[in-house]
Each structure stands twice: as structure tokens, then as C-alpha cells.
């Protein structure tokens, strides 16, 4: 069996503290740190210099009814990426997608809260594992 015979579409997505609107068109980002990282290390241009590139890189502009299931994880104390933007993305995706879209607000969690082992991280991983198992079971029923 070759790869061309396999379904290679994304079957689910679990973004941790994601960035969804690089142009910040809804003005939900509170940190300039993200803009600095994008300009200095990733895009190497300011968003005013390359708005089309920032727009195409923004998940908010790729929402469709064909999106896979999502479980969006974001700490409500994140000071680098916007909790409000993640919630906005989640609500917009939920209004369009034909799949399940869940938003897990992690109380008290900062950006990159999962880097060091902790009870909080263990609980988040257990929840993700349960969700992925459910998605896989649902997918298996479609085969």
C-alpha cells in the first residue's frame, strides 16, 4: 500500500498557546513580545511591511467547515500570546466547522506552562489523551 492510497488529511489539531491572527486585526494581543519575535526571528519583516505574508500565516484566515476537530489549550495568565485571541479563534471556528471545537482555559497557566513537569501539565496531558482517543474512535467508525 502506497502513501497515495492513504488519507493524509489532518485528523485533529491540539494547539498549545497558539497565535491565530498575526496581524492582530481584532486588537486582542496585549504583548509586543510576539511582534518582536516575529520581526527578528521568523518573518524578519514588520507586519506593516508584509501584511499579505502575515495574513496567509494566520490560522484565523483559514477557518472552514472542513476543519478537523480542535482542542485549543491556552493558559489564562499567558503574557506572550493572547488568551482572548485564542478564545475568539475558538468561537469563530466553532461557528463554521462541522467538527467538535473545544477550548480548554488552563487556570493560572503562563505561556509554555508545559515545559516543566507539574500536576497541572499531567492533568492537561490526560485530558488531551482522552480527547484524542475519542477522535480516533470516531474516525475509525468512518472507515
N, CA, C and O atoms as CSV, one atom per row, in Angstrom:
chain,resi,resn,atom,element,x,y,z
A,1,UNK,N,N,0.853,-1.186,0.000
A,1,UNK,CA,C,0.000,0.000,0.000
A,1,UNK,C,C,0.896,1.245,0.000
A,1,UNK,O,O,1.802,1.362,0.826
A,2,UNK,N,N,0.645,2.155,-0.910
A,2,UNK,CA,C,1.474,3.359,-1.006
A,2,UNK,C,C,0.807,4.529,-0.289
A,2,UNK,O,O,-0.365,4.468,0.083
A,3,UNK,N,N,1.577,5.586,-0.108
A,3,UNK,CA,C,1.050,6.782,0.555
A,3,UNK,C,C,-0.099,7.411,-0.218
A,3,UNK,O,O,-0.988,8.019,0.378
A,4,UNK,N,N,-0.089,7.273,-1.536
A,4,UNK,CA,C,-1.168,7.889,-2.315
A,4,UNK,C,C,-2.520,7.245,-2.027
A,4,UNK,O,O,-3.560,7.825,-2.337
A,5,UNK,N,N,-2.512,6.054,-1.436
A,5,UNK,CA,C,-3.753,5.365,-1.077
A,5,UNK,C,C,-4.213,5.691,0.341
A,5,UNK,O,O,-5.282,5.252,0.763
A,6,UNK,N,N,-3.419,6.451,1.070
A,6,UNK,CA,C,-3.724,6.772,2.465
A,6,UNK,C,C,-4.386,8.150,2.559
A,6,UNK,O,O,-4.121,9.045,1.756
A,7,UNK,N,N,-5.239,8.288,3.550
A,7,UNK,CA,C,-5.849,9.590,3.855
A,7,UNK,C,C,-4.853,10.369,4.700
A,7,UNK,O,O,-4.662,10.055,5.875
A,8,UNK,N,N,-4.220,11.374,4.125
A,8,UNK,CA,C,-3.182,12.138,4.809
A,8,UNK,C,C,-3.688,13.488,5.325
A,8,UNK,O,O,-2.897,14.328,5.754
A,9,UNK,N,N,-4.994,13.690,5.282
A,9,UNK,CA,C,-5.536,14.937,5.828
A,9,UNK,C,C,-5.333,14.975,7.342
A,9,UNK,O,O,-5.306,13.933,7.996
A,10,UNK,N,N,-5.193,16.153,7.881
A,10,UNK,CA,C,-5.088,16.318,9.334
A,10,UNK,C,C,-6.404,15.846,9.945
A,10,UNK,O,O,-7.480,16.276,9.532
A,11,UNK,N,N,-6.307,14.965,10.924
A,11,UNK,CA,C,-7.497,14.372,11.536
A,11,UNK,C,C,-7.878,15.037,12.854
A,11,UNK,O,O,-8.936,14.741,13.410
A,12,UNK,N,N,-7.043,15.919,13.355
A,12,UNK,CA,C,-7.324,16.627,14.597
A,12,UNK,C,C,-6.195,17.588,14.892
A,12,UNK,O,O,-5.079,17.419,14.402
A,13,UNK,N,N,-6.488,18.603,15.699
A,13,UNK,CA,C,-5.486,19.624,15.995
A,13,UNK,C,C,-5.597,20.020,17.468
A,13,UNK,O,O,-6.689,20.290,17.968
A,14,UNK,N,N,-4.448,20.051,18.158
A,14,UNK,CA,C,-4.397,20.439,19.565
A,14,UNK,C,C,-3.320,21.518,19.734
A,14,UNK,O,O,-2.207,21.215,20.166
A,15,UNK,N,N,-3.638,22.760,19.403
A,15,UNK,CA,C,-2.646,23.833,19.579
A,15,UNK,C,C,-2.532,24.253,21.045
A,15,UNK,O,O,-3.533,24.440,21.736
A,16,UNK,N,N,-1.292,24.396,21.497
A,16,UNK,CA,C,-0.998,24.931,22.817
A,16,UNK,C,C,-0.633,26.405,22.649
A,16,UNK,O,O,0.221,26.743,21.830
A,17,UNK,N,N,-1.269,27.277,23.414
A,17,UNK,CA,C,-0.999,28.722,23.449
A,17,UNK,C,C,-0.630,29.271,22.072
A,17,UNK,O,O,0.436,29.854,21.878
A,18,UNK,N,N,-1.539,29.069,21.132
A,18,UNK,CA,C,-1.290,29.417,19.738
A,18,UNK,C,C,-1.428,30.899,19.425
A,18,UNK,O,O,-1.891,31.705,20.232
A,19,UNK,N,N,-1.008,31.206,18.229
A,19,UNK,CA,C,-1.131,32.541,17.654
A,19,UNK,C,C,-2.064,32.374,16.457
A,19,UNK,O,O,-1.789,31.562,15.574
A,20,UNK,N,N,-3.139,33.114,16.415
A,20,UNK,CA,C,-4.162,32.856,15.407
A,20,UNK,C,C,-4.364,34.018,14.431
A,20,UNK,O,O,-4.894,33.825,13.336
A,21,UNK,N,N,-3.951,35.204,14.819
A,21,UNK,CA,C,-4.120,36.390,13.970
A,21,UNK,C,C,-2.849,37.228,14.062
A,21,UNK,O,O,-2.741,38.120,14.904
A,22,UNK,N,N,-1.894,36.935,13.192
A,22,UNK,CA,C,-0.601,37.619,13.247
A,22,UNK,C,C,-0.695,39.109,12.965
A,22,UNK,O,O,0.177,39.874,13.378
A,23,UNK,N,N,-1.738,39.529,12.269
A,23,UNK,CA,C,-1.932,40.966,12.027
A,23,UNK,C,C,-2.644,41.654,13.192
A,23,UNK,O,O,-2.712,42.882,13.245
A,24,UNK,N,N,-3.169,40.868,14.112
A,24,UNK,CA,C,-3.898,41.388,15.276
A,24,UNK,C,C,-5.022,42.338,14.840
A,24,UNK,O,O,-5.178,43.433,15.380
A,25,UNK,N,N,-5.786,41.892,13.861
A,25,UNK,CA,C,-6.844,42.739,13.317
A,25,UNK,C,C,-7.955,43.040,14.318
A,25,UNK,O,O,-8.644,44.051,14.182
A,26,UNK,N,N,-8.143,42.184,15.317
A,26,UNK,CA,C,-9.172,42.425,16.349
A,26,UNK,C,C,-8.588,43.119,17.576
A,26,UNK,O,O,-9.302,43.377,18.545
A,27,UNK,N,N,-7.280,43.424,17.536
A,27,UNK,CA,C,-6.592,44.125,18.637
A,27,UNK,C,C,-6.759,43.387,19.964
A,27,UNK,O,O,-7.097,43.992,20.981
A,28,UNK,N,N,-6.520,42.071,19.943
A,28,UNK,CA,C,-6.645,41.240,21.134
A,28,UNK,C,C,-5.294,40.887,21.757
A,28,UNK,O,O,-5.242,40.343,22.860
A,29,UNK,N,N,-4.210,41.193,21.058
A,29,UNK,CA,C,-2.882,40.896,21.585
A,29,UNK,C,C,-2.419,42.035,22.484
A,29,UNK,O,O,-2.499,43.208,22.121
A,30,UNK,N,N,-1.933,41.663,23.665
A,30,UNK,CA,C,-1.521,42.674,24.639
A,30,UNK,C,C,-0.006,42.790,24.765
A,30,UNK,O,O,0.492,43.750,25.355
A,31,UNK,N,N,0.726,41.832,24.222
A,31,UNK,CA,C,2.182,41.808,24.355
A,31,UNK,C,C,2.848,42.223,23.051
A,31,UNK,O,O,2.447,41.786,21.973
A,32,UNK,N,N,3.862,43.065,23.155
A,32,UNK,CA,C,4.649,43.403,21.967
A,32,UNK,C,C,5.738,42.362,21.736
A,32,UNK,O,O,6.398,42.370,20.697
A,33,UNK,N,N,5.928,41.462,22.707
A,33,UNK,CA,C,6.950,40.428,22.596
A,33,UNK,C,C,6.766,39.551,21.376
A,33,UNK,O,O,7.734,39.213,20.695
A,34,UNK,N,N,5.524,39.182,21.097
A,34,UNK,CA,C,5.239,38.340,19.940
A,34,UNK,C,C,5.644,39.044,18.651
A,34,UNK,O,O,6.270,38.440,17.779
A,35,UNK,N,N,5.291,40.310,18.531
A,35,UNK,CA,C,5.632,41.070,17.326
A,35,UNK,C,C,7.151,41.157,17.149
A,35,UNK,O,O,7.656,41.071,16.029
A,36,UNK,N,N,7.862,41.327,18.243
A,36,UNK,CA,C,9.321,41.403,18.181
A,36,UNK,C,C,9.908,40.067,17.721
A,36,UNK,O,O,10.801,40.045,16.874
A,37,UNK,N,N,9.419,38.967,18.265
A,37,UNK,CA,C,9.899,37.637,17.862
A,37,UNK,C,C,9.633,37.401,16.376
A,37,UNK,O,O,10.506,36.918,15.655
A,38,UNK,N,N,8.438,37.741,15.923
A,38,UNK,CA,C,8.105,37.543,14.502
A,38,UNK,C,C,9.038,38.368,13.612
A,38,UNK,O,O,9.552,37.873,12.609
A,39,UNK,N,N,9.249,39.623,13.988
A,39,UNK,CA,C,10.065,40.531,13.172
A,39,UNK,C,C,11.540,40.138,13.180
A,39,UNK,O,O,12.200,40.202,12.142
A,40,UNK,N,N,12.062,39.737,14.326
A,40,UNK,CA,C,13.501,39.471,14.431
A,40,UNK,C,C,13.896,38.048,14.053
A,40,UNK,O,O,14.993,37.832,13.538
A,41,UNK,N,N,13.021,37.074,14.301
A,41,UNK,CA,C,13.453,35.686,14.149
A,41,UNK,C,C,12.690,34.870,13.116
A,41,UNK,O,O,13.239,33.910,12.574
A,42,UNK,N,N,11.454,35.219,12.831
A,42,UNK,CA,C,10.645,34.339,11.988
A,42,UNK,C,C,10.417,34.943,10.607
A,42,UNK,O,O,10.906,34.402,9.615
A,43,UNK,N,N,9.695,36.036,10.524
A,43,UNK,CA,C,9.381,36.647,9.229
A,43,UNK,C,C,10.482,37.610,8.794
A,43,UNK,O,O,10.742,37.784,7.603
A,44,UNK,N,N,11.113,38.224,9.772
A,44,UNK,CA,C,12.197,39.194,9.544
A,44,UNK,C,C,11.715,40.436,8.806
A,44,UNK,O,O,12.497,41.139,8.165
A,45,UNK,N,N,10.418,40.691,8.908
A,45,UNK,CA,C,9.811,41.925,8.405
A,45,UNK,C,C,8.693,42.302,9.370
A,45,UNK,O,O,8.078,41.438,9.994
A,46,UNK,N,N,8.445,43.583,9.481
A,46,UNK,CA,C,7.326,44.046,10.300
A,46,UNK,C,C,6.026,43.714,9.582
A,46,UNK,O,O,5.989,43.592,8.358
A,47,UNK,N,N,4.963,43.572,10.364
A,47,UNK,CA,C,3.684,43.211,9.745
A,47,UNK,C,C,3.206,44.279,8.775
A,47,UNK,O,O,2.487,43.972,7.825
A,48,UNK,N,N,3.597,45.538,9.002
A,48,UNK,CA,C,3.235,46.619,8.070
A,48,UNK,C,C,3.979,46.482,6.735
A,48,UNK,O,O,3.509,46.973,5.709
A,49,UNK,N,N,5.130,45.822,6.753
A,49,UNK,CA,C,5.928,45.633,5.541
A,49,UNK,C,C,5.484,44.409,4.732
A,49,UNK,O,O,5.699,44.352,3.521
A,50,UNK,N,N,4.873,43.448,5.392
A,50,UNK,CA,C,4.494,42.202,4.710
A,50,UNK,C,C,3.119,41.722,5.174
A,50,UNK,O,O,2.991,40.589,5.639
A,51,UNK,N,N,2.083,42.569,5.056
A,51,UNK,CA,C,0.771,42.169,5.574
A,51,UNK,C,C,0.202,40.923,4.905
A,51,UNK,O,O,-0.481,40.135,5.559
A,52,UNK,N,N,0.466,40.732,3.624
A,52,UNK,CA,C,-0.067,39.548,2.938
A,52,UNK,C,C,0.558,38.266,3.500
A,52,UNK,O,O,-0.129,37.255,3.650
A,53,UNK,N,N,1.838,38.304,3.807
A,53,UNK,CA,C,2.514,37.150,4.386
A,53,UNK,C,C,1.963,36.856,5.783
A,53,UNK,O,O,1.663,35.705,6.098
A,54,UNK,N,N,1.831,37.873,6.609
A,54,UNK,CA,C,1.275,37.700,7.952
A,54,UNK,C,C,-0.163,37.179,7.876
A,54,UNK,O,O,-0.570,36.344,8.684
A,55,UNK,N,N,-0.920,37.672,6.911
A,55,UNK,CA,C,-2.318,37.244,6.758
A,55,UNK,C,C,-2.398,35.761,6.373
A,55,UNK,O,O,-3.203,35.015,6.932
A,56,UNK,N,N,-1.576,35.346,5.435
A,56,UNK,CA,C,-1.637,33.951,4.995
A,56,UNK,C,C,-1.105,33.002,6.072
A,56,UNK,O,O,-1.475,31.828,6.095
A,57,UNK,N,N,-0.248,33.493,6.955
A,57,UNK,CA,C,0.291,32.684,8.046
A,57,UNK,C,C,-0.679,32.586,9.228
A,57,UNK,O,O,-0.436,31.816,10.157
A,58,UNK,N,N,-1.752,33.338,9.205
A,58,UNK,CA,C,-2.677,33.412,10.336
A,58,UNK,C,C,-3.790,32.379,10.223
A,58,UNK,O,O,-4.567,32.420,9.269
A,59,UNK,N,N,-3.884,31.454,11.174
A,59,UNK,CA,C,-4.944,30.443,11.140
A,59,UNK,C,C,-6.361,31.021,11.068
A,59,UNK,O,O,-7.256,30.385,10.511
A,60,UNK,N,N,-6.573,32.199,11.616
A,60,UNK,CA,C,-7.908,32.813,11.603
A,60,UNK,C,C,-8.417,32.986,10.170
A,60,UNK,O,O,-9.625,33.021,9.934
A,61,UNK,N,N,-7.494,33.092,9.224
A,61,UNK,CA,C,-7.873,33.295,7.825
A,61,UNK,C,C,-8.023,31.991,7.045
A,61,UNK,O,O,-8.219,32.008,5.829
A,62,UNK,N,N,-7.931,30.872,7.740
A,62,UNK,CA,C,-8.054,29.575,7.076
A,62,UNK,C,C,-9.169,28.729,7.678
A,62,UNK,O,O,-9.220,27.518,7.463
A,63,UNK,N,N,-10.041,29.352,8.415
A,63,UNK,CA,C,-11.168,28.630,9.017
A,63,UNK,C,C,-12.129,28.202,7.918
A,63,UNK,O,O,-12.476,28.978,7.027
A,64,UNK,N,N,-12.553,26.930,8.010
A,64,UNK,CA,C,-13.538,26.447,7.042
A,64,UNK,C,C,-14.378,25.355,7.678
A,64,UNK,O,O,-14.050,24.836,8.745
A,65,UNK,N,N,-15.457,25.020,7.009
A,65,UNK,CA,C,-16.325,23.954,7.501
A,65,UNK,C,C,-15.631,22.596,7.428
A,65,UNK,O,O,-16.109,21.624,8.013
A,66,UNK,N,N,-14.509,22.522,6.713
A,66,UNK,CA,C,-13.775,21.270,6.552
A,66,UNK,C,C,-12.665,21.101,7.586
A,66,UNK,O,O,-11.888,20.150,7.500
A,67,UNK,N,N,-12.577,21.998,8.553
A,67,UNK,CA,C,-11.535,21.898,9.581
A,67,UNK,C,C,-11.713,20.611,10.383
A,67,UNK,O,O,-12.838,20.156,10.589
A,68,UNK,N,N,-10.612,20.030,10.831
A,68,UNK,CA,C,-10.711,18.838,11.683
A,68,UNK,C,C,-11.169,19.235,13.085
A,68,UNK,O,O,-11.307,20.426,13.366
A,69,UNK,N,N,-11.406,18.280,13.959
A,69,UNK,CA,C,-11.705,18.618,15.353
A,69,UNK,C,C,-10.525,19.379,15.970
A,69,UNK,O,O,-9.368,19.131,15.633
A,70,UNK,N,N,-10.832,20.292,16.862
A,70,UNK,CA,C,-9.811,21.086,17.552
A,70,UNK,C,C,-10.017,20.995,19.056
A,70,UNK,O,O,-11.148,20.974,19.542
A,71,UNK,N,N,-8.912,20.941,19.781
A,71,UNK,CA,C,-8.882,21.132,21.219
A,71,UNK,C,C,-7.831,22.208,21.462
A,71,UNK,O,O,-6.633,21.933,21.401
A,72,UNK,N,N,-8.271,23.411,21.732
A,72,UNK,CA,C,-7.395,24.570,21.872
A,72,UNK,C,C,-7.044,24.730,23.349
A,72,UNK,O,O,-7.928,24.871,24.194
A,73,UNK,N,N,-5.750,24.706,23.650
A,73,UNK,CA,C,-5.241,24.790,25.013
A,73,UNK,C,C,-4.579,26.156,25.199
A,73,UNK,O,O,-3.706,26.539,24.420
A,74,UNK,N,N,-5.001,26.892,26.243
A,74,UNK,CA,C,-4.375,28.201,26.468
A,74,UNK,C,C,-4.487,28.582,27.934
A,74,UNK,O,O,-5.563,28.508,28.529
A,75,UNK,N,N,-3.370,28.988,28.505
A,75,UNK,CA,C,-3.362,29.458,29.887
A,75,UNK,C,C,-3.967,30.843,29.997
A,75,UNK,O,O,-3.717,31.707,29.157
A,76,UNK,N,N,-4.763,31.051,31.033
A,76,UNK,CA,C,-5.422,32.355,31.166
A,76,UNK,C,C,-4.514,33.433,31.757
A,76,UNK,O,O,-4.944,34.572,31.937
A,77,UNK,N,N,-3.260,33.080,32.061
A,77,UNK,CA,C,-2.275,34.065,32.547
A,77,UNK,C,C,-1.129,34.231,31.551
A,77,UNK,O,O,-0.065,34.732,31.915
A,78,UNK,N,N,-1.331,33.820,30.306
A,78,UNK,CA,C,-0.297,33.895,29.268
A,78,UNK,C,C,0.019,35.359,28.968
A,78,UNK,O,O,-0.874,36.138,28.633
A,79,UNK,N,N,1.291,35.725,29.091
A,79,UNK,CA,C,1.684,37.112,28.820
A,79,UNK,C,C,2.403,37.266,27.482
A,79,UNK,O,O,2.822,38.372,27.140
A,80,UNK,N,N,2.554,36.175,26.712
A,80,UNK,CA,C,3.186,36.289,25.392
A,80,UNK,C,C,2.152,36.185,24.277
A,80,UNK,O,O,2.107,37.047,23.399
A,81,UNK,N,N,1.339,35.167,24.298
A,81,UNK,CA,C,0.293,35.039,23.283
A,81,UNK,C,C,-1.067,35.266,23.938
A,81,UNK,O,O,-1.251,34.996,25.125
A,82,UNK,N,N,-1.997,35.757,23.162
A,82,UNK,CA,C,-3.260,36.269,23.694
A,82,UNK,C,C,-4.298,35.187,23.987
A,82,UNK,O,O,-4.744,34.466,23.095
A,83,UNK,N,N,-4.668,35.098,25.264
A,83,UNK,CA,C,-5.758,34.219,25.681
A,83,UNK,C,C,-7.060,34.634,24.990
A,83,UNK,O,O,-7.810,33.781,24.518
A,84,UNK,N,N,-7.326,35.932,24.932
A,84,UNK,CA,C,-8.559,36.423,24.299
A,84,UNK,C,C,-8.595,36.091,22.810
A,84,UNK,O,O,-9.653,35.767,22.271
A,85,UNK,N,N,-7.447,36.172,22.144
A,85,UNK,CA,C,-7.389,35.820,20.724
A,85,UNK,C,C,-7.660,34.331,20.533
A,85,UNK,O,O,-8.350,33.945,19.589
A,86,UNK,N,N,-7.131,33.501,21.411
A,86,UNK,CA,C,-7.382,32.055,21.329
A,86,UNK,C,C,-8.866,31.767,21.509
A,86,UNK,O,O,-9.431,30.945,20.788
A,87,UNK,N,N,-9.496,32.433,22.458
A,87,UNK,CA,C,-10.929,32.240,22.685
A,87,UNK,C,C,-11.730,32.748,21.477
A,87,UNK,O,O,-12.698,32.107,21.068
A,88,UNK,N,N,-11.336,33.883,20.909
A,88,UNK,CA,C,-12.005,34.411,19.708
A,88,UNK,C,C,-11.895,33.412,18.551
A,88,UNK,O,O,-12.882,33.111,17.880
A,89,UNK,N,N,-10.670,32.902,18.330
A,89,UNK,CA,C,-10.451,31.914,17.272
A,89,UNK,C,C,-11.341,30.690,17.496
A,89,UNK,O,O,-11.983,30.198,16.568
A,90,UNK,N,N,-11.370,30.215,18.720
A,90,UNK,CA,C,-12.183,29.044,19.070
A,90,UNK,C,C,-13.658,29.278,18.742
A,90,UNK,O,O,-14.304,28.423,18.136
A,91,UNK,N,N,-14.181,30.416,19.135
A,91,UNK,CA,C,-15.597,30.722,18.884
A,91,UNK,C,C,-15.888,30.853,17.393
A,91,UNK,O,O,-16.912,30.370,16.911
A,92,UNK,N,N,-14.980,31.512,16.661
A,92,UNK,CA,C,-15.182,31.668,15.217
A,92,UNK,C,C,-15.112,30.312,14.508
A,92,UNK,O,O,-15.925,30.017,13.632
A,93,UNK,N,N,-14.134,29.497,14.895
A,93,UNK,CA,C,-14.009,28.166,14.298
A,93,UNK,C,C,-15.239,27.317,14.615
A,93,UNK,O,O,-15.757,26.620,13.742
A,94,UNK,N,N,-15.700,27.376,15.849
A,94,UNK,CA,C,-16.879,26.600,16.265
A,94,UNK,C,C,-18.117,27.002,15.447
A,94,UNK,O,O,-18.967,26.160,15.159
A,95,UNK,N,N,-18.217,28.265,15.080
A,95,UNK,CA,C,-19.390,28.735,14.336
A,95,UNK,C,C,-19.390,28.273,12.878
A,95,UNK,O,O,-20.423,28.326,12.212
A,96,UNK,N,N,-18.238,27.821,12.382
A,96,UNK,CA,C,-18.105,27.450,10.968
A,96,UNK,C,C,-17.858,25.954,10.781
A,96,UNK,O,O,-18.382,25.346,9.848
A,97,UNK,N,N,-17.070,25.372,11.658
A,97,UNK,CA,C,-16.623,23.994,11.491
A,97,UNK,C,C,-17.755,22.995,11.664
A,97,UNK,O,O,-18.688,23.202,12.440
A,98,UNK,N,N,-17.644,21.914,10.921
A,98,UNK,CA,C,-18.588,20.820,11.085
A,98,UNK,C,C,-18.123,19.819,12.136
A,98,UNK,O,O,-18.789,18.811,12.371
A,99,UNK,N,N,-16.986,20.092,12.769
A,99,UNK,CA,C,-16.396,19.190,13.761
A,99,UNK,C,C,-16.430,19.817,15.151
A,99,UNK,O,O,-16.748,20.995,15.316
A,100,UNK,N,N,-16.096,19.005,16.134
A,100,UNK,CA,C,-16.020,19.479,17.507
A,100,UNK,C,C,-14.883,20.482,17.660
A,100,UNK,O,O,-13.784,20.269,17.146
A,101,UNK,N,N,-15.154,21.575,18.369
A,101,UNK,CA,C,-14.138,22.560,18.713
A,101,UNK,C,C,-14.264,22.819,20.207
A,101,UNK,O,O,-15.283,23.325,20.676
A,102,UNK,N,N,-13.211,22.466,20.952
A,102,UNK,CA,C,-13.203,22.668,22.399
A,102,UNK,C,C,-12.115,23.664,22.759
A,102,UNK,O,O,-11.062,23.711,22.124
A,103,UNK,N,N,-12.380,24.453,23.779
A,103,UNK,CA,C,-11.414,25.434,24.272
A,103,UNK,C,C,-11.145,25.127,25.735
A,103,UNK,O,O,-12.052,25.192,26.566
A,104,UNK,N,N,-9.899,24.791,26.051
A,104,UNK,CA,C,-9.516,24.489,27.428
A,104,UNK,C,C,-8.729,25.662,27.989
A,104,UNK,O,O,-7.560,25.857,27.657
A,105,UNK,N,N,-9.383,26.440,28.842
A,105,UNK,CA,C,-8.730,27.549,29.533
A,105,UNK,C,C,-8.031,26.969,30.757
A,105,UNK,O,O,-8.685,26.456,31.665
A,106,UNK,N,N,-6.714,27.050,30.781
A,106,UNK,CA,C,-5.946,26.475,31.882
A,106,UNK,C,C,-5.734,27.566,32.931
A,106,UNK,O,O,-4.958,28.502,32.736
A,107,UNK,N,N,-6.438,27.418,34.033
A,107,UNK,CA,C,-6.452,28.437,35.078
A,107,UNK,C,C,-5.062,28.640,35.683
A,107,UNK,O,O,-4.409,27.690,36.115
A,108,UNK,N,N,-4.633,29.891,35.702
A,108,UNK,CA,C,-3.354,30.249,36.304
A,108,UNK,C,C,-2.132,29.935,35.474
A,108,UNK,O,O,-1.012,30.173,35.925
A,109,UNK,N,N,-2.308,29.408,34.273
A,109,UNK,CA,C,-1.163,28.960,33.466
A,109,UNK,C,C,-0.589,30.084,32.608
A,109,UNK,O,O,-1.315,30.848,31.972
A,110,UNK,N,N,0.729,30.152,32.618
A,110,UNK,CA,C,1.509,31.097,31.830
A,110,UNK,C,C,1.861,30.440,30.480
A,110,UNK,O,O,1.640,29.244,30.294
A,111,UNK,N,N,2.399,31.216,29.563
A,111,UNK,CA,C,2.883,30.697,28.290
A,111,UNK,C,C,3.942,29.618,28.579
A,111,UNK,O,O,4.767,29.779,29.478
A,112,UNK,N,N,3.910,28.539,27.822
A,112,UNK,CA,C,4.870,27.434,27.947
A,112,UNK,C,C,4.773,26.749,29.311
A,112,UNK,O,O,5.770,26.241,29.824
A,113,UNK,N,N,3.583,26.734,29.891
A,113,UNK,CA,C,3.379,26.117,31.202
A,113,UNK,C,C,3.744,24.634,31.222
A,113,UNK,O,O,3.975,24.065,32.289
A,114,UNK,N,N,3.797,24.020,30.065
A,114,UNK,CA,C,4.039,22.580,29.979
A,114,UNK,C,C,5.519,22.201,29.884
A,114,UNK,O,O,5.840,21.017,29.784
A,115,UNK,N,N,6.408,23.167,29.914
A,115,UNK,CA,C,7.839,22.865,29.765
A,115,UNK,C,C,8.361,22.043,30.940
A,115,UNK,O,O,9.136,21.105,30.752
A,116,UNK,N,N,7.940,22.395,32.138
A,116,UNK,CA,C,8.406,21.673,33.325
A,116,UNK,C,C,7.308,20.754,33.838
A,116,UNK,O,O,6.139,21.138,33.862
A,117,UNK,N,N,7.670,19.545,34.249
A,117,UNK,CA,C,6.664,18.612,34.771
A,117,UNK,C,C,5.918,19.212,35.969
A,117,UNK,O,O,6.516,19.831,36.850
A,118,UNK,N,N,4.611,19.012,35.974
A,118,UNK,CA,C,3.795,19.502,37.083
A,118,UNK,C,C,2.477,18.736,37.076
A,118,UNK,O,O,2.128,18.087,36.090
A,119,UNK,N,N,1.759,18.820,38.179
A,119,UNK,CA,C,0.441,18.202,38.252
A,119,UNK,C,C,-0.484,18.809,37.197
A,119,UNK,O,O,-1.245,18.096,36.544
A,120,UNK,N,N,-0.411,20.140,37.037
A,120,UNK,CA,C,-1.236,20.811,36.023
A,120,UNK,C,C,-0.977,20.219,34.648
A,120,UNK,O,O,-1.917,19.904,33.917
A,121,UNK,N,N,0.291,20.067,34.293
A,121,UNK,CA,C,0.649,19.528,32.983
A,121,UNK,C,C,0.159,18.089,32.834
A,121,UNK,O,O,-0.354,17.714,31.780
A,122,UNK,N,N,0.317,17.279,33.891
A,122,UNK,CA,C,-0.154,15.889,33.842
A,122,UNK,C,C,-1.657,15.821,33.591
A,122,UNK,O,O,-2.127,14.969,32.836
A,123,UNK,N,N,-2.408,16.716,34.224
A,123,UNK,CA,C,-3.867,16.737,34.042
A,123,UNK,C,C,-4.223,17.153,32.618
A,123,UNK,O,O,-5.122,16.573,32.008
A,124,UNK,N,N,-3.526,18.151,32.087
A,124,UNK,CA,C,-3.772,18.595,30.705
A,124,UNK,C,C,-3.470,17.461,29.727
A,124,UNK,O,O,-4.253,17.206,28.811
A,125,UNK,N,N,-2.348,16.786,29.915
A,125,UNK,CA,C,-1.976,15.676,29.021
A,125,UNK,C,C,-3.011,14.556,29.100
A,125,UNK,O,O,-3.366,13.974,28.075
A,126,UNK,N,N,-3.498,14.248,30.295
A,126,UNK,CA,C,-4.520,13.198,30.434
A,126,UNK,C,C,-5.797,13.596,29.695
A,126,UNK,O,O,-6.422,12.759,29.044
A,127,UNK,N,N,-6.184,14.855,29.792
A,127,UNK,CA,C,-7.370,15.333,29.073
A,127,UNK,C,C,-7.196,15.267,27.570
A,127,UNK,O,O,-8.114,14.870,26.852
A,128,UNK,N,N,-6.032,15.649,27.093
A,128,UNK,CA,C,-5.744,15.578,25.654
A,128,UNK,C,C,-5.773,14.125,25.192
A,128,UNK,O,O,-6.335,13.814,24.142
A,129,UNK,N,N,-5.179,13.254,25.963
A,129,UNK,CA,C,-5.155,11.829,25.612
A,129,UNK,C,C,-6.568,11.274,25.478
A,129,UNK,O,O,-6.866,10.541,24.535
A,130,UNK,N,N,-7.430,11.622,26.417
A,130,UNK,CA,C,-8.818,11.147,26.360
A,130,UNK,C,C,-9.528,11.693,25.116
A,130,UNK,O,O,-10.279,10.976,24.455
A,131,UNK,N,N,-9.282,12.960,24.812
A,131,UNK,CA,C,-9.913,13.585,23.637
A,131,UNK,C,C,-9.422,12.923,22.350
A,131,UNK,O,O,-10.223,12.616,21.467
A,132,UNK,N,N,-8.112,12.702,22.239
A,132,UNK,CA,C,-7.563,12.076,21.036
A,132,UNK,C,C,-8.082,10.649,20.860
A,132,UNK,O,O,-8.345,10.213,19.739
A,133,UNK,N,N,-8.224,9.938,21.952
A,133,UNK,CA,C,-8.781,8.584,21.883
A,133,UNK,C,C,-10.204,8.628,21.332
A,133,UNK,O,O,-10.580,7.802,20.500
A,134,UNK,N,N,-10.989,9.593,21.797
A,134,UNK,CA,C,-12.367,9.745,21.317
A,134,UNK,C,C,-12.389,10.103,19.833
A,134,UNK,O,O,-13.188,9.553,19.075
A,135,UNK,N,N,-11.518,11.019,19.415
A,135,UNK,CA,C,-11.445,11.386,17.998
A,135,UNK,C,C,-11.073,10.176,17.155
A,135,UNK,O,O,-11.657,9.950,16.095
A,136,UNK,N,N,-10.098,9.395,17.626
A,136,UNK,CA,C,-9.656,8.225,16.866
A,136,UNK,C,C,-10.787,7.204,16.737
A,136,UNK,O,O,-10.987,6.630,15.666
A,137,UNK,N,N,-11.514,6.980,17.811
A,137,UNK,CA,C,-12.650,6.052,17.747
A,137,UNK,C,C,-13.705,6.529,16.749
A,137,UNK,O,O,-14.253,5.730,15.989
A,138,UNK,N,N,-13.987,7.828,16.755
A,138,UNK,CA,C,-14.944,8.388,15.795
A,138,UNK,C,C,-14.443,8.230,14.364
A,138,UNK,O,O,-15.215,7.897,13.464
A,139,UNK,N,N,-13.149,8.469,14.155
A,139,UNK,CA,C,-12.567,8.335,12.830
A,139,UNK,C,C,-12.632,6.887,12.361
A,139,UNK,O,O,-12.963,6.625,11.205
A,140,UNK,N,N,-12.318,5.943,13.249
A,140,UNK,CA,C,-12.348,4.525,12.890
A,140,UNK,C,C,-13.748,4.108,12.400
A,140,UNK,O,O,-13.865,3.251,11.524
A,141,UNK,N,N,-14.781,4.699,12.951
A,141,UNK,CA,C,-16.159,4.370,12.541
A,141,UNK,C,C,-16.453,4.826,11.113
A,141,UNK,O,O,-17.372,4.307,10.479
A,142,UNK,N,N,-15.687,5.786,10.601
A,142,UNK,CA,C,-15.925,6.276,9.245
A,142,UNK,C,C,-15.235,5.423,8.186
A,142,UNK,O,O,-15.500,5.569,6.993
A,143,UNK,N,N,-14.356,4.536,8.624
A,143,UNK,CA,C,-13.589,3.721,7.654
A,143,UNK,C,C,-14.400,2.542,7.155
A,143,UNK,O,O,-13.913,1.759,6.339
